[in-house]
Each structure stands twice: as C-alpha cells, then as structure tokens.
C-alpha cells in the first residue's frame, strides 16, 4: 500500500526511490495498491514513490521473437536492446467471446496424449498448471520445438508463433 499519491490513474507506472517500478491497480480514497515489477527486496516502508504520468505499456512485435524479457519487456538475455517495435498498453480489455474468431484448426503439440485428450486450437491461449516437478515446462518447450519443424515447411503467413510466459520460475 502506498499513501499520498494524489490523482493517480489506474494502470499508471510508479517508481520507488530504489528504482523498482510498479503499476497502480487498487485505487482507494487514502491509498493505492501497487503491483511491483521485479524484486521487492530493495523496497522498505517509508520509501518515496513517484508517479511517472504514463500508463504501463510494453514492446510488441516480431523483434521480440526469440528474446527473453522481463515483465516490462526489457531484454534480459544479454543480446542488446530491441530493434524496431511498437508499444502496447498492458491493461487492455479482451475482446468478447462473440467478437473472437472461432477456433477451427487444431495445433499439433507433438505429444500424443495432449493432442488426443485435450486438443488445443491454433491461436488459442493455453494455461498449463500443476504441482512442482510434474513436467509443465517440458510440455511447453516440447510443443514449441515441434512448431519449429512445422514452421520450416510453412509459408510466412501460415507460421505459428509461440509465446512462453513463465510466472514464478527461478
């Protein structure tokens, strides 16, 4: 909780005196709930928090393919900054179920158990959850690697791009 941030906008970027950034989410009369991007070890009670005046946005586009980035889209893979890219806001309302294009083509994961029991539609998001050490990451990585072989034979407009998001990984 942060106190004293007047007229802050929902989704606005804030910066702590330690340099850690966050996003304003819970706007209340006396305080603001902030979600922190990165480690909270450098933040302590009484730290100064500044508004940036900008709504949180991240890079988007093909320049992100094959890159490892943090929650704000800053490269952390040691391969330099991102080239030509656009920026998109983080907090965007998802299209309604009626407005979405229906899933009509399956995506082959290459894992027979997954493809037969829980088929995944091409272009669909898929959440993989489970206990520790049960193979969640292995399923995701195997699926992504299997797309490489299929993409090698496909035309540019038929290629399938995979985005892997790991939350809480060490």
N, C-alpha and C positions, 0 to 999 in steps of 0.2 A: 504494500500500500504506500502510495506517495501522497503527501499533503501539500497544498499550496499551489498546485498547477491550475491557474485560472484560465477559463475559456479554451481548454484543450479539446481537440477533436477526437472522436473515436477513430482508431486506426493511425493516429499520429505517432511519428517516431520521436522518442525521447532519448537523451544521452545522459548517463550518470557521470559524475566527476572523474571516475576511473576510466572512462572511455567506453564502457559497456553500453550497448544500445538496447532499446526495448520498444514495445508497441503498447499504446494506451488502449485498453479494452473495456474495463469496467468503470464507467463514469458515474460517480456518485456525487452528492452535494458537497461533502467535505474532503473526499479523497478519490484517488484514481488507482485502479488495479492495473499493474504493468506486467506484461509477459516479457521476460528477458531473453535476448538472443545471445547465447553463449554462456559462459561460466558466471555464476553468482558469487564466486569466492572473493572477488575484488570489491564487492558492494557491502557497505555496512550502514547501520542505522545512522541517520543524520547526514548522509551524503547529499550533495547538491544534485538535483535533477533538472535538466534544461529541456524545454520544448525545442524542436527543430523547425516547426512550422510546416513540415511536409508529411503527407500521408505515405505510409510504408509501401514501397514498390521494389520489385526485383527485376533483374535482367531476364529476357525471354528471347528465344530464337535458336537457330541452328548452331550458333557459336558456343552454346552450352553442351552440345553433344560430345560425349566422351570426357567431360570435365567433372571434377569433384568440387562442389561449392558448399559454403556454409548456409545457414538459414536466410541470409540476406543476399545470397547469390555471389558472394565474394569468393574467387577461386582459392582453394586451399591445397591444390595439387602440385604447386611449385612450377606450373607451366606458364606463368605470366598472367597478365590481365586478359579479360575477354575482349575479342575484337568485335566488330560491327554487331550491335544488338539493340533491340528495343527494350523498353521498360514497361512492366505491367503492375498494376496495384495488386497487393496481396489479398485484401478483403474485397472480393467481388461476388455478387450473388450468382449462384449457379443457375443455369437455365432450367426451367421447369421440365418435368418428365414429358409433357406433350410436345414441347419445343425441340427436344433432342431427337436426333436421327436414330431410328431403331437399329439395334444390333442385329445384323443379318448374316454376318460372316464369322466363323469361329477362328480363334487364334490357336495355332498348334504350339503347345508348350514343349512338345517332345517327350513329355512324361506321360506314359500311357494311363496311369491311374488318374492323373488330373484331367487329361483330355476326355476320358470316358465318364468319369464320375461327376466332375464339376466343370463342364466346358466353359471357357472364357471367350466372350465376344471380342472381336477385333475392335480396338478403340475404347474398350471398357476399362475402368479402373478396377483393380483387384486388391483387396486387403488380405494380407497373409498374417494371421495371428496364431500364437501357440506358446507353449511353455519353452523355457530355455533349452537349447541343445536338441531341438526336435527337427531341424532341417529347414527352417523357414528361409534363411538366406540362401541355402543350397538350391531350393526350388526356384527362387527368383533369379539367381545367377544362371542356372541351367536353362531356364526359359529365355533369358536374354541372349545367351550364347547360341541357342538354337535359332533365334531370329537372324543372327549374322549369316548363317548358311542360306536361309531363305532370301534374305535381302540381297545377297551376292547375285542371285539369278533374276531379281525383280527390277522393273523399270523404276525410275526415281519416284514417280507419283504413286507407286504401289508398295513402297518400302514401309516397314513398320518400325517406328522409333519407340524404344523402351526407356522409361524414366524410373529409376530406382530411388526411393526415398527411405532412408533408414532413420528411425527415431529411437534414441536411447542406445545406439550402438557405441561400443568403446573402440 
